[in-house]
Amino acid sequence: MQQRYADIVGEGAEVVAVSTDNLNGAEWAVSSFGSEFPILYTARDPSVPQSFGVFNLFGDGLAAASIFLLTEGNEIRWQDIGQNYRHRVDSDIVLSQLRQLEL
């Protein structure tokens, strides 16, 4: 998402990452990816991924890699939920979905 972050913001959207990893990975993630968007760590409180139905799908106690496009009122308009821990969605697909939706 970082590579196309400016394009995503240009479509009127914002990127927020939510991770159930512990904070030990936070510094590594920010430095490795050069993330301009916030990364929220919820290792002690998995309620956010639980509310989206993506927590512990693979019995690992983590959130599945997922993308949700929400309206300002938090209505889910599009989603992609990981099929395994390596699952990633290309940012071009996200941009394509954004352009089709009226968020």
C-alpha positions as a printed Julia matrix, in Angstrom:
103×3 Matrix{Float64}:
   0.0     0.0    0.0
   2.89    2.32   0.68
   3.96    2.37  -2.98
   0.54    3.66  -4.08
  -0.33    5.55  -0.9
  -0.45    8.97  -2.63
  -2.8     7.58  -5.3
  -5.07    6.04  -2.66
  -5.24    9.33  -0.74
  -5.88   11.07  -4.06
  -9.03    8.97  -4.4
 -10.29   10.4   -1.1
  -9.38    7.36   1.0
  -7.02    6.78   3.92
  -4.93    3.75   4.81
  -4.75    2.48   8.38
  -3.02   -0.78   9.19
  -4.12   -2.82  12.21
  -1.77   -5.5   13.47
  -2.14   -8.07  16.22
   1.63   -8.47  16.36
   3.34   -7.2   19.48
   5.06   -3.82  19.55
   8.49   -5.38  19.04
   7.7    -5.46  15.33
   6.51   -1.86  15.13
   9.89   -0.21  14.72
  10.97   -2.83  12.17
   7.77   -2.43  10.13
   7.96    1.35   9.99
  11.66    1.36   9.07
  11.35   -1.49   6.56
   8.29   -0.22   4.74
   8.77    3.51   5.26
   5.1     3.65   6.14
   3.45    7.06   5.83
   0.16    5.71   7.18
  -0.52    4.73  10.77
   0.04    1.18  11.99
  -2.07    0.35  15.02
  -0.91   -2.52  17.24
  -3.6    -4.42  19.15
  -1.75   -7.45  20.55
  -3.37   -7.02  23.97
  -6.85   -6.23  22.65
  -7.91   -8.08  19.5
 -11.4    -6.52  19.51
 -10.89   -4.6   16.24
  -9.97   -7.64  14.12
 -12.6    -9.67  15.99
 -15.27   -7.12  15.07
 -14.37   -7.57  11.39
 -14.37  -11.37  11.71
 -10.7   -11.79  10.8
  -9.12  -12.73  14.13
  -7.62  -16.2   14.59
  -8.94  -17.57  11.29
  -5.91  -19.85  11.0
  -5.65  -20.77  14.7
  -2.6   -18.58  15.17
  -4.05  -15.93  17.47
  -3.44  -13.22  14.86
  -5.54  -11.17  12.48
  -5.7   -12.49   8.91
  -4.25  -10.15   6.31
  -7.34   -8.31   5.11
  -8.41   -5.11   3.42
 -11.68   -3.32   4.02
 -12.97   -0.26   2.2
 -15.34    1.58   4.52
 -17.57    4.59   4.2
 -17.17    7.43   6.7
 -20.07    5.79   8.57
 -18.05    2.54   8.78
 -20.19    0.6    6.31
 -18.07   -2.06   4.56
 -18.24   -1.47   0.81
 -15.54   -3.94  -0.3
 -13.31   -6.47   1.42
 -10.59   -8.98   0.74
  -9.87  -11.45   3.53
  -6.63  -13.41   3.45
  -6.75  -17.11   2.64
  -3.44  -17.72   4.46
  -0.81  -15.75   6.35
   1.06  -14.78   3.16
  -2.0   -13.36   1.4
  -1.58   -9.81   0.08
  -3.72   -7.71  -2.2
  -2.02   -5.67  -4.89
  -2.54   -1.95  -4.36
  -3.71   -1.6   -7.98
  -6.7    -3.81  -7.11
  -7.48   -1.57  -4.15
  -7.28    1.52  -6.37
  -9.54   -0.11  -8.93
 -12.13   -0.87  -6.23
 -11.9     2.67  -4.85
 -12.6     4.11  -8.28
 -15.7     1.91  -8.64
 -17.15    2.86  -5.25
 -18.66    6.09  -4.08
 -17.07    6.26  -0.66
